[in-house]
Amino acid sequence: MNYDIPRDPAMLLSFVNMKLRDFYPSLEALCDDLDIDADDLKERLAAIDYHYDAEQNKFV
């Protein structure tokens, strides 16, 4: 990942959901803008049982 994002899964969840809520209309837009691999991000958050919900535009 090229963008400096939190490594701790709980902090990562908070960071990503805040960015999605305040700045991005989709996970794809966030990942494209921040040069983050979407599959890696989904995998890291799935490890703590959070999955992206496109309708809500957040990890739940």
C-alpha positions as CSV (number, residue, x, y, z in Angstrom):
1,M,0.0,0.0,0.0
2,N,1.3,3.4,-0.9
3,Y,-0.8,5.4,1.4
4,D,0.1,5.5,5.0
5,I,-2.9,3.9,6.7
6,P,-3.2,2.4,10.2
7,R,-1.8,-1.1,10.6
8,D,-4.0,-1.9,13.7
9,P,-7.2,-3.5,12.3
10,A,-9.5,-1.5,14.6
11,M,-7.9,1.8,13.8
12,L,-7.9,0.8,10.1
13,L,-11.7,0.2,10.3
14,S,-12.3,3.6,11.9
15,F,-10.0,5.3,9.4
16,V,-11.6,3.7,6.3
17,N,-15.2,4.2,7.4
18,M,-14.5,7.9,8.3
19,K,-13.0,8.4,4.8
20,L,-15.9,6.6,3.1
21,R,-18.4,8.6,5.1
22,D,-16.8,12.0,4.6
23,F,-15.0,12.0,1.3
24,Y,-15.7,9.0,-1.0
25,P,-18.9,7.7,-2.7
26,S,-17.5,4.1,-2.9
27,L,-14.7,1.8,-1.8
28,E,-13.4,1.9,-5.4
29,A,-13.1,5.7,-5.3
30,L,-11.2,5.6,-2.0
31,C,-8.8,2.9,-3.1
32,D,-8.2,4.6,-6.5
33,D,-7.5,8.0,-4.9
34,L,-5.3,6.7,-2.1
35,D,-3.6,4.0,-4.2
36,I,-4.7,1.3,-1.9
37,D,-5.3,-2.3,-3.0
38,A,-9.0,-3.0,-2.4
39,D,-8.6,-6.8,-2.1
40,D,-5.9,-6.3,0.5
41,L,-8.0,-3.9,2.5
42,K,-11.0,-6.2,2.4
43,E,-8.9,-9.1,3.5
44,R,-7.4,-7.2,6.4
45,L,-10.9,-6.1,7.6
46,A,-12.4,-9.5,7.0
47,A,-9.9,-10.8,9.5
48,I,-11.8,-8.9,12.2
49,D,-15.1,-9.9,10.7
50,Y,-15.9,-6.6,8.9
51,H,-17.1,-6.7,5.3
52,Y,-17.8,-3.9,2.8
53,D,-21.5,-3.0,2.3
54,A,-21.8,-1.0,-0.9
55,E,-25.3,0.1,-0.1
56,Q,-24.2,1.6,3.2
57,N,-20.8,2.5,1.8
58,K,-19.0,1.3,4.9
59,F,-17.5,-1.8,6.5
60,V,-20.0,-3.5,8.8
